Amino acid sequence: MNKVYPDAGAALEGVLKDGMLIASGGFGLCGIPELLIAAIRDAGATGLTVASNNAGVDGFGLGQLLETRQVKKMISSYVGENAEFMRQYLAGELELEFNPQGTLAERMRAGGAGIPGFYTRTGVGTVIAEGKEHHDFDGETYILERGIVADLAIVKAWKADPSGNLVFRKTARNFNVPAATCGRICVAEVEEIVPLGSLDPDGIHLPGIYVHRIVQGRHEKRIEQRTVRKKETV
């Protein structure tokens, strides 16, 4: 089975549809599948629900899909770097399901592991708990969170072999692994495709069984925020 595709558009061909749920890896702009996001924008799929830690920034990453109004709902834990996100939400143009960051990661992991739901104390007594089942264990109240099973997962890795075994670089692993596992179809973009057998089995972060399609490309790797100190005069 050939998992390697020539470009991001080809890797998504026959997969995208209006109204689908997409799980996207990344944290801020670190490790985001920027090529696949741009290909989704170009394909024009609409009414999307996207589960991602955040929604990129204005004009880049998932922010591009907000600008083109292709996203109907975000399932996120942080939205503070995207003015268009804030504008659409406050104007009632975008649905938002807030999740504590660890809860969102666990919802993806649970979905990938075939676990339909789990109980957590995180969010009890807050707006997060509204409308959710409550249950007491050992004198403490927990809320039920549902696992996420996405129609499509899009992730970004450092290296892959032709079988789809992935290696992530440092903190760029972030949400990519749980996002990949919870997708019925997972498409990964990578910086380098190496020969089969060249990856150390103990160093593989995501087994190829979870990855259905791979595309290699060049990435901008933008920095979300940069803080520098003033040059000191001698």
Secondary structure by P-SEA (a helix, b strand, c coil): ccccccccccccccccccbbbbbbbbccccccaaaaaaaaaaacccbbbbbccccccccccaaaaaaaccccccccccccccaaaaaaaaaccbbbbbbcaaaaaaaaaaaaaccccccccccccccccccbbbbbcccbbbbbbbbbbccbbbbcccccccccbbbbccccccaaaaaaaaccbbbbbbccccccccccccccccccccccbbbbbbbcccccbbbbcccccc
